[in-house]
């Protein structure tokens, strides 16, 4: 039995709590892992920023068990004395348990990162927070490596997210890392959501690897490519479709996804080729056509950029495994 703790702070944001809490609780409900969820705070009742009171909260425990998970939930940043006193108390507690609990996984959701910073846990660590507070977090904690335009960030056993709905993305990422990708898929299916993931899991597809950003137009471009990559597309036609110059779209795409449009399209097509090769014997000319390549030569050129084995060697390796 592993415990997943949720540290609630004054003026907690409901969705920052509800998403991760339900994702973790679903693990036990679906029979995926014996996780127990517990909500703690400096007082037994707190007021949420959305005009809702949460009662029956457990006090801060003197210690946590090795291997536990702790989520520090986002809250509205207010300067009143009672709020600041509660945050100071929470930060002192967090610093103590972080230093005394072996293998503790710590996750911040949204502005929960500020409590991690106050506890000294962000020094020389990559992290993120809600886009409206990135500059403030970096200013307050200059030794932190605050990243903007990320849904969530992992640095060792310290995780942080941009908050609101991204707390769910973060939770699914933690579940995938700790319990397995299939378990994360089951939880995502139970929550009825489309799942975006970070770029540090080599087993993810190109669709997922490059989704760790928050630019709405580039997500629209990716959605379109994910549906149409088997068609004979050109990036110039794509730019016209989204009313941008090719150079501007190319810059936006690379700055947000980390790869070029050409690379993204090539990787989508190669992943489809690998899938078809794993399912049936298929001539290389037909394979090229079904994956959106202009010719078998174009397929082979693209394949060499992504794979060490030839298409035939790849297919044979699958039959031997």
Secondary structure as UniProt FT lines:
FT   STRAND          2..7
FT   TURN            10..11
FT   HELIX           14..29
FT   TURN            30..31
FT   STRAND          35..40
FT   STRAND          46..47
FT   TURN            49..50
FT   STRAND          53..54
FT   TURN            66..67
FT   STRAND          69..72
FT   HELIX           81..100
FT   TURN            102..103
FT   STRAND          105..109
FT   TURN            110..111
FT   HELIX           112..118
FT   TURN            119..120
FT   TURN            123..124
FT   STRAND          126..127
FT   HELIX           131..133
FT   HELIX           134..140
FT   TURN            142..143
FT   STRAND          145..146
FT   STRAND          152..155
FT   TURN            156..157
FT   STRAND          158..161
FT   TURN            164..165
FT   HELIX           166..179
FT   HELIX           181..191
FT   TURN            202..203
FT   HELIX           206..209
FT   HELIX           216..228
FT   TURN            229..230
FT   HELIX           235..241
FT   TURN            242..243
FT   HELIX           246..257
FT   HELIX           261..279
FT   HELIX           284..290
FT   TURN            291..292
FT   HELIX           296..306
FT   HELIX           311..320
//
